[in-house]
Amino acid sequence: MLSSTEQDRLYRAYRVWKRTLEVLDDEDSTRRWIVRINRSLGGEAPLALLDTEVGYELVLDTLGRIEYGVVA
């Protein structure tokens, strides 16, 4: 059984995976993007930011910028 904190992190990771897949439209690209250091995220990998709500929202915001072609 997972704790509520672990469940929350798993949920965030799942939602970011689905959203990234929607934006990038390719599983390999999604996998790479989630674990690669990103300048728009302060030099952190998206996966590393999912332990807080603020980090999670920042990752989703960055995906929105990618989707609409906004330079971050």
C-alpha positions in Angstrom: 0.0 0.0 0.0 1.3 3.4 -0.9 1.2 6.4 1.4 -0.8 9.4 0.4 2.4 11.3 -0.4 3.5 8.4 -2.7 0.1 8.2 -4.3 0.2 12.0 -5.0 3.7 11.7 -6.6 2.6 8.8 -8.7 -0.5 10.7 -9.9 1.6 13.7 -10.8 4.1 11.6 -12.7 1.2 9.9 -14.6 -0.5 13.2 -15.5 2.8 14.7 -16.7 3.5 11.5 -18.8 0.1 11.8 -20.4 0.4 15.5 -21.1 4.0 15.2 -22.4 2.8 12.5 -24.7 0.0 14.7 -26.0 2.4 17.5 -26.7 5.3 15.6 -28.1 3.2 12.8 -29.7 6.0 10.2 -29.4 6.9 7.9 -26.5 10.6 8.0 -27.0 10.6 11.8 -27.1 8.4 11.8 -24.0 10.7 9.5 -22.1 13.7 11.6 -22.9 12.1 14.9 -22.1 10.9 13.8 -18.7 14.3 12.8 -17.5 16.5 15.4 -19.3 17.7 18.6 -17.7 15.7 21.5 -18.9 16.8 25.2 -18.9 13.2 26.4 -18.7 12.9 24.4 -15.4 15.9 26.0 -13.8 18.3 23.2 -14.9 16.2 20.5 -13.4 14.7 17.5 -15.1 10.8 17.6 -15.1 10.7 14.3 -13.2 12.7 15.8 -10.4 10.2 18.6 -9.8 7.1 16.4 -9.4 7.5 16.1 -5.6 5.8 19.5 -5.0 2.7 21.1 -6.4 4.7 24.1 -7.5 7.1 22.0 -9.4 4.3 20.0 -11.0 2.6 23.2 -12.2 5.9 24.6 -13.5 6.3 21.4 -15.6 2.7 21.6 -17.0 3.3 25.3 -17.8 6.4 24.5 -19.7 4.6 21.9 -21.7 1.9 24.4 -22.5 4.7 26.8 -23.8 6.1 24.0 -25.9 2.7 23.1 -27.3 2.0 26.7 -28.4 5.5 27.5 -29.5 6.3 30.1 -26.8 10.0 30.5 -26.2 10.7 30.0 -22.6 
